[in-house]
Amino acid sequence: MIKKVIVAPLNWGLGHASRCVPIIKSLIEHKFTPVLASDGQALLFLLKEFPELEYIELPSYNIGYAKNLKWSLVLQTPKILNAVKNERQIIAKYVRNNSLNGIISDNRFGVRSKQIPSVYITHQINILSGVSTSLTSKIHHKIINKFDECWIPDTKEQPNFSGKLSKISDNGISAKFIGVLSRFKKESLDSENDVLIILSGPEPNRSQLEEKLRSEFKNFHGSLALVQGKVEEQQTRSQINNITIYNYLLSDELQNQINKSELIVCRSGYSSIMDLAILSKKAFFIPTMNQPEQEYLAKYLEENNMAPYATQNEFKPELLKRIKNYKGLTTKAIELDSSLFNLFKSKRKS
């Protein structure tokens, strides 16, 4: 009997999609049949990783950045709510027309069903938004409570990697810390890159950082590789001055490049942090400007002596010398326990 489970990551950079890779692999290992559901580059990425799987194309949230992210999100609320409404309709139709055992939503508010056990994945129980943090967190808690369970990709022990973002207070959330999620495995390989730059995130921020770093590193004396994080129809590799540039790398290829690199420069996105911790790498973070979550995580990791950071405007290659004063990121690799999927053993709730 086929046991289908929808896996639906938010399309905001590739972090949500990439951290769903080990969940998808574990579902397959435990005899479930994942159905991919997303949009844009996140969906394209998953289809390249799992070309044999069925998929559902969902409407895009089309979340854009502005100098004042909080106010920008307020202005975009109607657009986001419309996308959530549309994805709920698509999921409801799929549930009516298919035999389904469960739903796993990574930060997609409308991918759930009252008829099917539904799980929400987030490391960010609490949404940081300055003076309105209490309000935005409360709204998020209400959304999470519409799901049967909330899976937090981190360890419960402190200090962990998400800090106060994943702190659970008396909010009624049925939460499980499921351990650090990463699609990668640590390998001992000969070093080829002195520095590996990994770009990610939505535009125009991704392109702005790429332009900044290519300018800063143009006179760098050492081996340097850059992964643009642009999932396109064809993979490309080019050499511009002293930089080897890849438009994107699939999981095995990126794992190989990271394992062969001495230092990593990237955004302080949570999925990137988990990946580098699994691979025990030394890193330098450049948080996305005006994104409170990444700014908090960069400061939190520095305060806990794991990795240094600088703002995009302040970054200079000379700052990489600071890395030697930090212990680096490290954690134990985990295997997702089969009991995690017990919720999906029966097709429908009684």
N, C-alpha and C positions, 0 to 999 in steps of 0.2 A: 504494500500500500504506500502510495506517494504521500509524504508529509511535507507540504509546502510551507515555507516561512518567508514572508516579505522582509527584505532588508533595505531600509530607505535612509541614506545619509543626506544631510543638507549639502547643497552645492554652494559652499562658501570657502574658496580655496580647495585644496585636495585633502585637508586634514581629516574631515569627517569621513570621507570615502576611504582613505587609506587605513584608518583605524578599524574600519569594518571588515577589512580583508581577513584578519585572523578569525573573526566571528564567522564569516562566510565559510572559511576553510574548516572550522570546527563543526559547523552545522553539517557540512558534507560528510565529514568524518563520522558523525553520529547519525548518519542515514536520513538526514533531512534534505529537502530540495530547496535551496534558496531561490527567491525571485527578486531580482534587483529592481530598485525603484528610486529614481532621482532625475536630474536634468543636467544639461550643460556639460561642463568638463568633468564633473564628478561621475556622471553616468558614463561618459566616454571612457574615462579611466577604468571604471569597473568592468566595462565590456571588453576592454583590452586585457584585463587580468583574468576575466572569466567569460570568454567568448561563447561558451556552450550554454550559458544560463539564460533562462527567460527573463525578460525585463519589461518594466512599465515606465513610460516617460511621464514625469510629473511636471506641473507648472513651476516656473522659476519664481523665487522670492525676489530676485533682482535687487538685493540689498546693496546700496551704494554708500560710499564714505563721503564725509564732508569734514570741514575743520572742526565743527561741533557735532560729534557723532551722536550724542544723546538727542539733540534737537533734530538732527537729520533723521534718526529712527522714528521720532514722533511724527514727522512729516510723511514718512514712508509707511506708517501704520496701515492706512486704508489699502495700499497696494499689497502689503504683506497679508493682511486679513483676507483679501480676495483670493490670493494664491492658496492660503490655508483652506478656504471654503472649497475651492476647485479641487485640491488634492483629496479632500475628504470625500467628495463626490466620486472621484476616480477610484479611490480605495473601496468605497461602499459598493460600487458597481462590480469591482473585481471580486469582492467577498461574496456577493450574490451569485456570481457566475462560476465560481471555482471552489473546489474543496481545499480549505486552507486551515493550517494548524496554528499559525501565529503571525505576529507582526513585530518587527524590531525597527524602531524609528530613532535615528541619531539626529536629534534636534529639529525634526520636522513635526510641527505642532498638530497637523491634521492627519497624519498617517497613523490612524488607530481605528478601532472598531469595538463596539459594545458586544458584538457577537464572537469576537476572536480575542484570545489573550494577547495583550499589547504591551510592549516594553519600550521604555524611553531611555536612551543613552545620553548622558551628559556628565562632564566633570565640573560643570558650572551650575550647581544648584542655586547659588546666589549670584545675581547679575549686578556687577559693579557699575554704578552710574553716578558717582559723586553723592550729592546731598539726597538724591532720589533712590539710592541703593535699596533702602528698605521697601519702597513701593515696587520697584522693578523686580526685586526678588520675590515679593509676595505674589505678584502676577505670575511669575514663572512657577512658583510652587503650586498655584491653582492649575496651571497647565499640566504639570507633572502628575498631579493627583488624578487626572483623567485617565491615566495609564494604570495597568495592573502592577507593574514594577518599574523601578528606576535603577539602571545599572550604572555605577560610577567606575570609570576606568582608572583606578588608582588603588593604592593600599590604604588601609585604615590607620596604620601606625604613623605617628608624626616624628620628624617632618616628612611629609609625603611630597608629591610634585604639584598638587593643586592648591595646597594651603587652605585659606578661608573660603575659596570658591566652592569647595565640596563639603564645607562644614554643615552638618545636619542639626538643626535645632528642633524644637517641638512644632513641626509643621505637618505631621501626619503622613509624610512621604514614606512609602515602602521601598527603601533603598538597599542596594547591595553593592559593596566594594568588590569588584571582580578582578582586581589586579591590573597592573600596567599592560596596556594593549599595544602590540607592535607587530607589523608584518615581517620584521627582520630577525635575523639570527646573527650572533657574534661569531666572527671567524678571525683567525690569526693569519693575516696576509701581509706580504711585503708592501711597504709604503710606496705610493706613486704620486700622491698629491700632498704638497705641503699645506695647502689650504683648499677646501672644497666649499663653494658657496651654493646654498640650496635656496632658491626663491620659491615663494608660494603666496597665496592670498589673492583677493580680488583686485581688479584694476580700478583706478590707475596706480594704486600703491605699489603693486608688483613691479610695473615698468619703471616707476620713479626710483625704486631702490636699485634695480638693475643698472640704470643709467649712472646713479651715484657710485656704485661699487666698481663698475667697469672703468670709470674715470679715476677713482682712488687707487685701483690696483694696476694701472697701466704701466707703472715703473717698478712693479713688484719683482724682486729677484728670487725666484723659486717656482716650483711647479704649482699651477693653479687651474682648477676646473670649476665650471659654473653650470648648474642645472637650472634652466629658466622656469621650470614648472608650468610650461605651456603644452597641454595635451592637444596634439594635432593629429591629422590623419596619418602623417608619415613622421617617423623619428629622424632627426637630423643631428649631425655632429660637424662642427666647424672649428677652425682655429683662427682667432683674431688676436694678432700680436702675441702676447704671452699667455692667453687664456684659451683653454679648450672648452667649447660651449656645446651643451646638449639642450635641445628644446625640452625634452622630458626623458625620464628613464622609468621603465617598469620596475616592479619590486625587486626582482633578483639582481637587476643591473644597478639599481641605486644602492642596494645593500652592499654590493661588491665595491662600489665607489667609496661609500662611507667607511667601510672596513679598511680600505687602502689609503685613507686620508689621515693626516696628523691632527688637523684642526678643522672644525666646521664653523662656518658663519651662516646664520640664518635668522629668520623671525623667531620670536619666542611664542610661537603657536604651540598649543598643548600637545598635539600629535607629534610634532617635531621633537619636543622635549622627551616624550615617551620613547620614541625611536632611538634617540641618542643615548638615553639611559640604558636601554636594553643592550646597546652596542658598546657601552662604557667609553663614551667619547668625551673629549675636551671640546668645549664650544664657546663661541662668543655670540651673544644675541643682540639683535636690533629690533626692538618691538615696533609694531605698526603704530604710526603716529595717531593719536586721538582714539586709540582702542584700549579702553581701561583694562580689559582682561590681560592683554599681552604686556601692557606696561606693568601691571601688578605682578605677573608671573616673572618677568625679568628682574624686578626688584627683589622679589621673594627668593629666587634662586641665588642672587648675589648675596643677600643677607644670610643665607644658609651655606655660604661658601662653596656653592656648586659651580657657578659660572658667572663671568662678568658680562656687562652689557653697556651699550651706549645708544643714544638717540641717533636717528638717521642723519641729522645735521651734524652731530658731533663726531661721527665715526671717522677714524683714520686707521690705516693698516698698522701703524705703530702701536695702537692700543692692544693688538693681539698679544703683545708681550705680557700683558696682565694675566693671561690665562694660566701661566705657570704657578700663580699664587692661589689657584682654586683647585679643589679636589676633583672636579669633574662630575659628570653625571653617571650614575650606575645603579642598577637594580637587577634582581633575579628574573630571568625569563619564567613565564608561567604557562601552564597548559590549562585551557578552559575546561573546567570540570563538567562532565556530562549532566550533573544535577542542575546546572544552570538552565538547561533546556527542559526541565521537568514540566514547566508551565505549558509547554507545547505538546505534551504527550497525548492529550485528547483534543479533538478537532474544535469542539465548541463548548462554551460554558454551559453549565446546567441552569 
